[in-house]
Amino acid sequence: MDGNFAFMEEKYPVLAGFGSLAERYWHSDPNSCIMKIGMMGETIVNLIYEIDRIPRPKDDRADERIKKLLYEEYITADLSDILHELRKKRNHATHENYGTERDTKRLLPMAYGLAEWFYMTYGDCSSLRMVLY
């Protein structure tokens, strides 16, 4: 696998796949790119809950899971902002067939930063370097 998210292939192939597809679609199919980026964010949140054995909130919605991670200091405010932005854009893309190249050029680096943080926190941090779009 080539691309910016290839570093995740061995330990987190699902995340690498989402990232690879998002990179492939950023110009030709912004809607699909945004959905893949959002899926990556949601999967990272779910993995944090699983790896750290965090009980799910009573109201087990994506936004509540992110809020709990922030409140219990598993993530920073910056990461929370990124996760919420990816979640909101994914919802917009999914329910309203939304997607612009302008958004993908802004969201892909955010998703990469999130993936890099996740990998450095829960995996290996060798050979991380993003190619700009």
Protein Blocks (a to p, Z undefined) as FASTA:
>chain_A
ZZjklmmmmmmmmlmmmmmmmmmmmmmmmmlmmmmmmmmmmmmmmmmmmmnopacdfblc
fklmmmmmmmnopacfklmmmmmmmmmmmmmmmmnopacfklmmmmmmmmmmmmmmmmmm
mmcfehiacddZZ
